[in-house]
Amino acid sequence: NYFYSLLSSGINAEYGDSSSVHIKLAIVNKVAFSAKCAYVNGLFVDGARWDREKNVFAESIPKVLFDTMPMILMKPMKKLEIPERPIYWCPVYKTSERRGVLSTTGHSTNFVIDMRLSSDKPEMHWVLRGLALMCQLDD
């Protein structure tokens, strides 16, 4: 098991309070390393797929339940430095159950983080499809 809140705690400790710092997410095709960012790989998309040409969410392919998400670069930046773009606040869960016991933070123990990812459709479009990312699929 991973302790996911350590990532945001570490970022806040390094870069100040969360009111002025957000995490910029970018889909990357090449791997480059830096001490001031994190790369996330191995997530699965449920309720849609990732369009690798347009770098946005797209409708699922019929009879395909899950898609793999490309590697994501997580980089802390000041809110003012992040360019405006259409986004979907995509929840990330540890498992496809999407439920768990409420922790002291008020979040489910299965909930990891909300990721701000590109979309060319309104947020409600993906909410109605139940779009989420998962760290692992069911066995």
Backbone torsions as a table, in degrees:
resi	resn	phi	psi	omega
1	ASN	NA	149.7	178.7
2	TYR	-109.4	150.4	175.1
3	PHE	-101.9	88.5	-169.8
4	TYR	-64.2	-31.2	-177.4
5	SER	-67.9	-14.3	176.4
6	LEU	-61.7	-34.1	179.5
7	LEU	-60.2	-53.0	-178.9
8	SER	-68.8	-34.7	177.1
9	SER	-63.4	-42.8	178.9
10	GLY	-64.5	-40.5	178.9
11	ILE	-64.9	-44.6	179.5
12	ASN	-64.0	-37.7	179.0
13	ALA	-66.5	-37.4	-177.2
14	GLU	-80.4	-37.5	-169.9
15	TYR	-115.7	7.1	176.5
16	GLY	100.7	-168.0	-174.5
17	ASP	-71.4	155.6	-174.6
18	SER	-73.2	-10.1	179.8
19	SER	-73.1	-23.2	-178.9
20	SER	-110.9	-8.5	-177.3
21	VAL	-121.7	129.6	172.3
22	HIS	-118.3	165.9	177.1
23	ILE	-100.9	118.6	176.7
24	LYS	-82.0	132.3	179.1
25	LEU	-110.9	137.6	177.4
26	ALA	-141.9	141.7	175.7
27	ILE	-83.5	129.7	-177.0
28	VAL	-120.0	144.6	177.2
29	ASN	-104.3	-22.2	178.4
30	LYS	-116.9	149.8	-179.3
31	VAL	-99.9	124.4	172.8
32	ALA	-133.6	146.8	-173.4
33	PHE	-109.7	145.0	178.2
34	SER	-149.3	149.0	179.4
35	ALA	-76.9	-11.4	-174.7
36	LYS	-110.0	24.1	177.1
37	CYS	-153.8	172.8	178.4
38	ALA	-134.4	144.5	176.0
39	TYR	-108.0	131.1	180.0
40	VAL	-114.8	125.4	-179.7
41	ASN	-134.1	152.0	174.7
42	GLY	97.5	14.4	177.3
43	LEU	-86.3	154.9	179.7
44	PHE	-119.1	143.7	179.5
45	VAL	-98.8	130.3	176.3
46	ASP	-122.0	128.3	178.6
47	GLY	98.0	-0.7	179.3
48	ALA	-170.3	-164.3	172.7
49	ARG	-144.2	165.4	176.9
50	TRP	-98.7	120.9	177.3
51	ASP	-79.9	108.6	-174.3
52	ARG	-73.4	-17.6	177.4
53	GLU	-83.8	-41.8	-177.1
54	LYS	-94.5	-11.7	-176.6
55	ASN	56.5	47.1	175.2
56	VAL	-143.5	165.8	172.9
57	PHE	-69.9	148.2	178.1
58	ALA	-139.4	166.8	179.1
59	GLU	-61.5	147.8	178.0
60	SER	-63.9	151.7	172.1
61	ILE	-79.8	134.3	-178.9
62	PRO	-52.0	137.0	178.0
63	LYS	70.3	8.0	175.6
64	VAL	-109.9	111.3	-173.5
65	LEU	-78.2	-37.1	-175.3
66	PHE	-132.5	154.0	174.3
67	ASP	-127.3	152.5	175.2
68	THR	-87.4	141.8	179.2
69	MET	-90.7	137.3	174.9
70	PRO	-63.9	168.3	178.2
71	MET	-60.1	138.5	-178.2
72	ILE	-114.8	130.7	174.8
73	LEU	-91.7	123.7	176.1
74	MET	-108.8	117.1	-175.6
75	LYS	-132.2	121.8	177.8
76	PRO	-69.5	133.6	179.0
77	MET	-144.8	157.8	172.4
78	LYS	-67.9	144.1	-177.9
79	LYS	-53.6	-39.6	-177.7
80	LEU	-67.7	-20.4	-178.8
81	GLU	-86.5	-11.5	-178.6
82	ILE	-86.2	121.2	-178.3
83	PRO	-65.8	144.4	176.5
84	GLU	-68.7	138.5	176.8
85	ARG	-162.6	157.7	175.8
86	PRO	-66.4	131.2	-175.9
87	ILE	-135.0	167.2	169.6
88	TYR	-129.3	125.8	175.5
89	TRP	-78.5	95.9	-173.0
90	CYS	-90.3	120.4	176.8
91	PRO	-72.5	145.4	175.8
92	VAL	-116.7	129.8	179.9
93	TYR	-118.8	154.1	176.9
94	LYS	-67.9	-42.5	-178.7
95	THR	-130.8	171.5	-179.1
96	SER	-76.4	-4.3	178.9
97	GLU	-63.0	-33.8	178.7
98	ARG	60.0	20.9	175.0
99	ARG	-144.4	161.9	179.4
100	GLY	-175.3	-175.3	178.9
101	VAL	-77.8	140.0	177.2
102	LEU	-70.7	129.8	178.5
103	SER	-89.4	-179.6	179.9
104	THR	-65.9	-19.0	178.2
105	THR	-81.1	-9.5	-177.8
106	GLY	91.1	-2.7	177.7
107	HIS	-98.4	156.9	174.5
108	SER	-65.6	146.5	177.4
109	THR	-68.2	-12.6	177.6
110	ASN	-89.7	-17.8	-179.1
111	PHE	-77.9	137.0	-179.6
112	VAL	-105.3	-62.6	-173.3
113	ILE	-165.9	158.6	167.8
114	ASP	-96.6	129.0	178.0
115	MET	-107.2	135.0	179.9
116	ARG	-89.4	97.6	-174.4
117	LEU	-117.3	153.0	-176.3
118	SER	-64.3	142.5	176.9
119	SER	-149.2	145.2	174.6
120	ASP	-105.5	11.1	177.9
121	LYS	-123.4	158.0	177.8
122	PRO	-60.9	150.8	-177.8
123	GLU	-55.7	-39.8	-178.5
124	MET	-61.2	-29.0	177.0
125	HIS	-56.2	-45.1	-178.0
126	TRP	-80.4	-30.9	176.6
127	VAL	-60.8	-44.5	-179.7
128	LEU	-66.1	-23.2	177.5
129	ARG	-90.5	-4.8	179.1
130	GLY	70.8	31.5	-177.6
131	LEU	-63.8	128.6	177.1
132	ALA	-154.7	160.6	172.9
133	LEU	-105.0	149.1	-179.8
134	MET	-130.5	145.5	178.3
135	CYS	-79.1	-26.5	179.2
136	GLN	-150.8	152.6	175.9
137	LEU	-94.3	161.4	176.4
138	ASP	-68.0	150.1	178.3
139	ASP	-73.2	NA	NA
